[in-house]
């Protein structure tokens, strides 16, 4: 099973969709998209809130991937544990 399910999620401008044209002040309390000039006066927190659906979707994708990997790993463990027992079938 994988040991690392880390992902990097690029926040996107809610107006133009750009992920590469942000300008921040030092403490990230102000963000501006330099492509469309959209200003996020709430800074990084506002930008994250605006991207919440995308973040949630990625988290759900990771959960699904982990669940599949765990199920696969458990199936393999049970196959090895019951190898030789012909009364148990695994798909």
C-alpha atoms as a printed R data frame, in Angstrom:
   type eleno elety resid chain resno       x       y       z
1  ATOM     1    CA   UNK     A     1   0.000   0.000   0.000
2  ATOM     2    CA   UNK     A     2   1.185   3.527  -0.667
3  ATOM     3    CA   UNK     A     3   2.669   5.370   2.241
4  ATOM     4    CA   UNK     A     4   2.086   8.852   0.906
5  ATOM     5    CA   UNK     A     5  -1.248  10.248  -0.208
6  ATOM     6    CA   UNK     A     6  -0.153  13.888  -0.151
7  ATOM     7    CA   UNK     A     7  -1.527  16.155  -2.849
8  ATOM     8    CA   UNK     A     8  -0.836  19.700  -3.871
9  ATOM     9    CA   UNK     A     9  -3.928  21.697  -4.751
10 ATOM    10    CA   UNK     A    10  -3.509  24.893  -6.741
11 ATOM    11    CA   UNK     A    11  -5.985  27.556  -5.726
12 ATOM    12    CA   UNK     A    12  -7.709  29.226  -8.662
13 ATOM    13    CA   UNK     A    13  -9.098  32.676  -9.244
14 ATOM    14    CA   UNK     A    14 -12.892  32.533  -9.150
15 ATOM    15    CA   UNK     A    15 -13.141  35.008 -12.026
16 ATOM    16    CA   UNK     A    16 -10.595  33.836 -14.615
17 ATOM    17    CA   UNK     A    17  -9.583  30.412 -13.272
18 ATOM    18    CA   UNK     A    18  -5.878  31.211 -13.197
19 ATOM    19    CA   UNK     A    19  -3.701  29.443 -10.652
20 ATOM    20    CA   UNK     A    20  -0.437  31.122 -11.584
21 ATOM    21    CA   UNK     A    21  -1.062  34.866 -11.413
22 ATOM    22    CA   UNK     A    22  -1.453  35.685  -7.736
23 ATOM    23    CA   UNK     A    23   0.274  38.520  -5.969
24 ATOM    24    CA   UNK     A    24   0.335  38.451  -2.154
25 ATOM    25    CA   UNK     A    25   1.270  40.935   0.533
26 ATOM    26    CA   UNK     A    26   3.787  39.789   3.160
27 ATOM    27    CA   UNK     A    27   1.298  38.188   5.552
28 ATOM    28    CA   UNK     A    28  -1.066  36.978   2.785
29 ATOM    29    CA   UNK     A    29  -4.006  39.018   4.095
30 ATOM    30    CA   UNK     A    30  -4.388  40.508   0.630
31 ATOM    31    CA   UNK     A    31  -4.288  38.622  -2.667
32 ATOM    32    CA   UNK     A    32  -4.680  39.937  -6.206
33 ATOM    33    CA   UNK     A    33  -4.985  37.995  -9.433
34 ATOM    34    CA   UNK     A    34  -2.731  39.879 -11.818
35 ATOM    35    CA   UNK     A    35  -4.414  38.291 -14.845
36 ATOM    36    CA   UNK     A    36  -7.926  39.664 -14.276
37 ATOM    37    CA   UNK     A    37  -7.229  42.112 -11.402
38 ATOM    38    CA   UNK     A    38  -9.655  40.377  -9.007
39 ATOM    39    CA   UNK     A    39  -8.772  41.359  -5.453
40 ATOM    40    CA   UNK     A    40  -9.307  39.093  -2.469
41 ATOM    41    CA   UNK     A    41  -9.486  41.502   0.438
42 ATOM    42    CA   UNK     A    42  -9.793  38.568   2.839
43 ATOM    43    CA   UNK     A    43  -6.455  37.315   1.575
44 ATOM    44    CA   UNK     A    44  -5.407  33.682   1.455
45 ATOM    45    CA   UNK     A    45  -8.340  32.631   3.666
46 ATOM    46    CA   UNK     A    46 -10.892  34.128   1.262
47 ATOM    47    CA   UNK     A    47  -9.200  32.467  -1.706
48 ATOM    48    CA   UNK     A    48  -9.296  29.108   0.090
49 ATOM    49    CA   UNK     A    49 -12.984  29.562   0.929
50 ATOM    50    CA   UNK     A    50 -13.728  30.356  -2.713
51 ATOM    51    CA   UNK     A    51 -11.958  27.118  -3.706
52 ATOM    52    CA   UNK     A    52 -13.649  24.994  -1.019
53 ATOM    53    CA   UNK     A    53 -15.601  22.855  -3.515
54 ATOM    54    CA   UNK     A    54 -12.443  21.940  -5.416
55 ATOM    55    CA   UNK     A    55 -10.606  21.173  -2.154
56 ATOM    56    CA   UNK     A    56 -13.478  18.983  -0.932
57 ATOM    57    CA   UNK     A    57 -13.549  17.125  -4.255
58 ATOM    58    CA   UNK     A    58  -9.829  16.366  -3.999
59 ATOM    59    CA   UNK     A    59 -10.205  15.160  -0.389
60 ATOM    60    CA   UNK     A    60 -13.015  12.816  -1.465
61 ATOM    61    CA   UNK     A    61 -10.836  11.510  -4.293
62 ATOM    62    CA   UNK     A    62  -8.036  10.755  -1.830
63 ATOM    63    CA   UNK     A    63 -10.480   8.995   0.520
64 ATOM    64    CA   UNK     A    64 -11.669   6.806  -2.345
65 ATOM    65    CA   UNK     A    65  -8.103   5.970  -3.344
66 ATOM    66    CA   UNK     A    66  -7.170   5.040   0.244
67 ATOM    67    CA   UNK     A    67 -10.310   2.895   0.602
68 ATOM    68    CA   UNK     A    68  -9.511   0.971  -2.581
69 ATOM    69    CA   UNK     A    69  -5.903   0.465  -1.518
70 ATOM    70    CA   UNK     A    70  -6.935  -0.758   1.944
71 ATOM    71    CA   UNK     A    71  -9.479  -3.180   0.455
72 ATOM    72    CA   UNK     A    72  -6.880  -4.520  -1.972
73 ATOM    73    CA   UNK     A    73  -4.313  -4.912   0.806
74 ATOM    74    CA   UNK     A    74  -6.788  -6.706   3.092
75 ATOM    75    CA   UNK     A    75  -7.825  -9.054   0.283
76 ATOM    76    CA   UNK     A    76  -4.190  -9.947  -0.338
77 ATOM    77    CA   UNK     A    77  -3.598 -10.504   3.386
78 ATOM    78    CA   UNK     A    78  -6.608 -12.823   3.655
79 ATOM    79    CA   UNK     A    79  -5.552 -14.738   0.548
80 ATOM    80    CA   UNK     A    80  -2.149 -15.355   2.078
81 ATOM    81    CA   UNK     A    81  -3.609 -16.239   5.485
82 ATOM    82    CA   UNK     A    82  -6.054 -18.775   4.069
83 ATOM    83    CA   UNK     A    83  -3.889 -20.144   1.282
84 ATOM    84    CA   UNK     A    84  -4.488 -23.839   1.032
85 ATOM    85    CA   UNK     A    85  -8.033 -23.662   2.406
86 ATOM    86    CA   UNK     A    86 -10.105 -24.601  -0.640
87 ATOM    87    CA   UNK     A    87 -13.467 -23.768   0.931
88 ATOM    88    CA   UNK     A    88 -12.900 -19.994   0.860
89 ATOM    89    CA   UNK     A    89 -13.061 -18.133  -2.445
90 ATOM    90    CA   UNK     A    90 -11.926 -14.582  -3.118
91 ATOM    91    CA   UNK     A    91 -12.791 -12.541  -6.154
